[in-house]
């Protein structure tokens, strides 16, 4: 009878720990609602708002008046005047 109690207690403990460690996907919700334009301005990477946005598939590239192009918080290029 004692081994049955020990096994039951161990299984309940493992089940409780497994549920406690379950991810609730907060990071995915954060990614969807994240405002990269404000974050770039706060970091001092750019001034003002993007003048245009280039959308290719799932990628969104913001283009600023100085020619810098950002995807999320990554500088992906600089557009030069012709």
Secondary structure, DSSP 8 states (H G I E B T S, - for coil): -HHHHHHHHHHHHHHHHHHHT----HHHHHHHH--HHHHHHHHTS--S--SEEEEETTEEEEE-TTSEEEETTEEEEE----
